[in-house]
Each structure stands twice: as structure tokens, then as C-alpha cells.
Amino acid sequence: MPSIYEDTEEGRNTERADFPGFPSADFEKAGREQLSYLLLAGLNPDSRLVDVGCGVLRPGYWLIHFLDSGCYFGIEPHKGRLEMGVNIILEPEVLKAKRPRFDTNPHFDTSVFGEKFDFFLAYSIWTHASKRQIQTMLDSFLRDSTEGGIFLTSYCRQAVRILTTWAMAGTGPVTSRTCPVAFITVVAG
């Protein structure tokens, strides 16, 4: 099955206009939860972080507020979701003060920023990314991470079937209650 991020007919069909890319219940809680995971992994205000598949900035909102200016980077291939996060969720004064940088490449290639990152976050992205996209993320991590850099990701094997059912038939969103999520932390070095 193609990734929902791929530019294929099936991938485009899963990008329903009424699905913002996240379950709306617990939006704020889930964003803060991802910040907590990163803090436990050693995130500091001066850490450079790339949020792969940043969507509408569910964790990005909290990360941008926490991190020093110029330390947050986000990649989101779905331009509408990223615009929603930047223009509706994030406050204009925070956007100006914190200077987050964004890119919309569908390959999740972090080299577009020309930076080295202390943290890579790919929360709930591997679940519906293609093998090629995951390989690109891992290659990016090896190339663009600092010594001791950390990659925090999650994977939910069942969600592909559940998301496909919802996206194609409109049966309901994927929630954390429908699928156990495995968190994977990788350290460079």
C-alpha cells in the first residue's frame, strides 16, 4: 500500500479535507506528552530539533515555545496542515520571536535545512510512511545528527489498516486507544 504522504492517487485519496492529520480529542495533551518524552530524553532549550511530519504543530506548538529562537525545524509534506498550524495554532508573535523553519518536501529529507540536529522527532509517521521514506529519515539522521543525537519515533502496526478503513470509508479517526504505539529511540554515535 502506498504511503499516505506519497503523490499517488491512493495517497491523495487518503488526504481527506476534513481530516486534519490527528485525532482532535486530546490534541493539547498529546502535544505536551511528546514534549515530555523529549525532555526525558535530554531536550534542552538550546537543542536543535527537527520534527519530521510536523503536521499542524501538535507537538511543535509546545516545542517552539520551549526551544530557543531558531532551534525548531519542521517538515510537513501536506501544505494545508502546515499552514493551519502556522497560521491558526501558533501565535504570530511567537512565530516572529522563535523563527521556526519549515519545509514541505515529501521525502522527509532534513538536508534541506543545512543543519545538524540534536533531536529528530517522527511521532506517528513511520506508521504510514513508505519504506523509502523511512530509509530517507534514517539516512538523514546519520548524516544530519550531532554526535549523540537522538531520534524518537513511534510505530503502530495496526494503524495502517485502521487509518485506511477510516480514510476510505469514513468510519472514524485513529486514536491511541485503538492501537498500541511502540516508541523507538535511536542514539547516534
C-alpha positions as CSV (number, residue, x, y, z in Angstrom):
1,M,0.0,0.0,0.0
2,P,1.4,3.5,-0.8
3,S,2.2,5.9,1.9
4,I,-0.5,8.5,2.6
5,Y,2.3,11.0,2.0
6,E,3.1,9.7,-1.4
7,D,2.0,11.6,-4.5
8,T,-0.2,8.7,-5.9
9,E,-3.9,8.5,-6.5
10,E,-4.4,6.3,-3.4
11,G,-2.2,8.6,-1.3
12,R,-4.1,11.7,-2.4
13,N,-7.4,9.9,-1.6
14,T,-6.4,9.4,2.0
15,E,-5.8,13.2,2.4
16,R,-9.4,14.0,3.1
17,A,-10.2,17.6,3.5
18,D,-12.0,17.0,6.8
19,F,-9.1,15.1,8.4
20,P,-6.5,17.5,9.9
21,G,-3.9,14.7,10.4
22,F,-4.6,14.0,14.0
23,P,-7.4,12.9,16.3
24,S,-8.8,16.1,17.7
25,A,-9.6,14.6,21.1
26,D,-6.7,15.2,23.5
27,F,-4.9,17.5,20.9
28,E,-3.2,19.6,23.6
29,K,-2.5,16.7,25.9
30,A,-0.8,14.7,23.2
31,G,1.4,17.6,22.1
32,R,2.6,18.2,25.7
33,E,3.1,14.5,26.1
34,Q,5.6,14.5,23.2
35,L,7.4,17.4,24.7
36,S,7.6,15.3,28.0
37,Y,9.2,12.4,26.1
38,L,11.8,14.6,24.6
39,L,12.6,16.3,28.0
40,L,13.1,12.8,29.4
41,A,15.5,12.1,26.6
42,G,17.5,15.2,27.4
43,L,16.0,18.0,25.4
44,N,17.2,21.5,26.4
45,P,16.1,24.9,25.2
46,D,19.3,25.2,23.1
47,S,18.8,21.8,21.5
48,R,18.3,21.8,17.7
49,L,15.2,19.7,16.8
50,V,13.7,18.6,13.6
51,D,10.1,17.5,13.7
52,V,9.5,15.1,10.8
53,G,5.9,15.1,9.7
54,C,5.1,18.1,11.9
55,G,1.6,18.4,10.6
56,V,-0.4,21.2,12.3
57,L,2.3,21.5,15.0
58,R,0.6,19.3,17.6
59,P,3.9,18.9,19.5
60,G,5.5,21.8,17.5
61,Y,3.4,24.4,19.3
62,W,4.9,23.3,22.7
63,L,8.4,22.7,21.2
64,I,8.6,26.1,19.6
65,H,7.6,27.8,22.8
66,F,10.2,25.8,24.8
67,L,13.1,25.9,22.4
68,D,15.4,28.9,21.9
69,S,14.9,31.0,18.8
70,G,16.0,29.2,15.6
71,C,16.1,25.8,17.2
72,Y,12.9,24.3,15.8
73,F,12.7,22.8,12.3
74,G,9.7,21.1,10.8
75,I,9.0,19.1,7.7
76,E,5.4,18.5,6.6
77,P,4.5,17.4,3.0
78,H,0.9,18.3,3.4
79,K,1.0,22.1,2.9
80,G,-2.6,22.7,4.2
81,R,-1.8,21.1,7.6
82,L,1.4,23.1,8.0
83,E,-0.4,26.3,7.0
84,M,-3.1,25.5,9.6
85,G,-0.5,25.1,12.3
86,V,1.5,28.2,11.4
87,N,-1.5,30.5,10.7
88,I,-4.1,29.3,13.2
89,I,-2.4,27.4,16.1
90,L,0.9,29.3,16.5
91,E,0.7,32.9,17.7
92,P,2.2,35.4,15.3
93,E,4.4,37.0,17.9
94,V,5.9,33.5,18.8
95,L,6.4,32.8,15.1
96,K,8.4,36.1,14.8
97,A,10.4,35.7,18.0
98,K,11.2,32.0,17.8
99,R,11.9,31.9,14.0
100,P,11.0,28.2,13.4
101,R,11.9,26.9,9.9
102,F,9.7,24.7,7.8
103,D,9.9,22.7,4.6
104,T,7.3,20.7,2.7
105,N,9.5,18.0,0.9
106,P,7.6,14.7,0.7
107,H,10.8,12.6,1.2
108,F,11.4,13.9,4.8
109,D,14.9,14.9,3.7
110,T,16.4,17.0,6.5
111,S,19.4,18.2,4.5
112,V,17.2,21.0,3.1
113,F,18.0,22.9,6.3
114,G,21.8,22.6,6.1
115,E,21.9,22.0,9.9
116,K,23.0,19.4,12.4
117,F,20.3,18.3,14.9
118,D,20.4,17.1,18.4
119,F,16.9,15.6,18.2
120,F,14.8,14.0,15.4
121,L,11.1,13.5,16.2
122,A,8.9,11.4,13.9
123,Y,5.9,10.7,16.1
124,S,3.3,8.5,14.4
125,I,4.9,9.0,11.0
126,W,6.5,5.6,10.4
127,T,3.1,4.0,10.8
128,H,2.0,5.4,7.4
129,A,5.3,6.2,5.7
130,S,6.7,4.2,2.9
131,K,9.9,2.1,3.4
132,R,11.7,4.5,1.1
133,Q,10.6,7.5,3.3
134,I,11.7,5.7,6.5
135,Q,15.1,4.9,4.8
136,T,15.5,8.6,3.9
137,M,14.7,9.6,7.5
138,L,17.3,7.2,8.9
139,D,19.9,8.4,6.3
140,S,19.1,11.9,7.2
141,F,19.6,11.1,10.9
142,L,23.0,9.5,10.2
143,R,24.0,12.5,8.0
144,D,22.4,15.4,9.9
145,S,22.5,14.5,13.6
146,T,25.1,15.7,16.1
147,E,27.3,13.2,17.9
148,G,24.9,11.6,20.4
149,G,21.9,12.8,18.5
150,I,18.6,11.2,19.4
151,F,15.8,10.0,17.1
152,L,12.5,9.5,18.8
153,T,9.8,7.8,16.7
154,S,6.7,5.7,17.1
155,Y,5.2,2.9,15.2
156,C,1.7,1.4,15.3
157,R,1.4,-1.7,13.0
158,Q,-2.4,-1.8,13.2
159,A,-2.9,1.9,12.4
160,V,-2.3,1.4,8.7
161,R,-5.4,-0.8,8.4
162,I,-7.4,1.3,10.7
163,L,-6.4,4.6,9.0
164,T,-7.1,3.1,5.6
165,T,-10.5,2.0,6.7
166,W,-11.3,5.4,8.1
167,A,-9.9,7.3,5.2
168,M,-11.6,5.3,2.5
169,A,-14.9,4.6,4.3
170,G,-15.2,7.4,6.8
171,T,-15.7,5.1,9.8
172,G,-13.8,7.3,12.3
173,P,-10.3,8.5,13.3
174,V,-7.4,6.5,14.6
175,T,-6.9,7.1,18.3
176,S,-4.3,5.9,20.8
177,R,-7.0,3.7,22.3
178,T,-7.4,1.7,19.1
179,C,-3.7,0.9,18.6
180,P,-0.8,0.3,21.0
181,V,2.1,2.5,20.0
182,A,5.8,1.4,20.3
183,F,8.3,4.2,20.9
184,I,11.7,3.7,19.5
185,T,14.7,5.8,20.5
186,V,17.9,5.7,18.4
187,V,21.1,7.4,19.5
188,A,23.8,8.4,17.0
189,G,27.4,7.9,17.8
